[in-house]
Amino acid sequence: MADKKIKIKLVKSLIGASEAQRRVVKGLGFTKKDQVVEHLDSATIRGMINKVPHLLEVAE
């Protein structure tokens, strides 16, 4: 799991999202809708994903 990477895509707009949700999305590295970022699969990243699952799509 240490070397495993996950791809995350921002599938919904941040319009109407709370400030806390916006900060989580920005912390994951997103700047615009439909962008895909890659992160190491860690508990920290998984926790951030779990804060805004309705905005993201995760590919293992």
C-alpha positions, 0 to 999 in steps of 0.5 A: 500500500505504501507505493500504491498510487490512486487517481482522483478526479474532481467531477462536480463544481465547487459552487455551493460547497462550504469553505471547509470543502473547498479547502479540502479540494484545494489541499488535494491539488485541484484547481478546476473541474474534471482535473485528475490528480495522482496521490500516494494511497495513504490514510491522510489522503483517504481521509480527505477523500472521505470528507468530500466523496460527493465531489470526487471520483476515485480510480484505484 
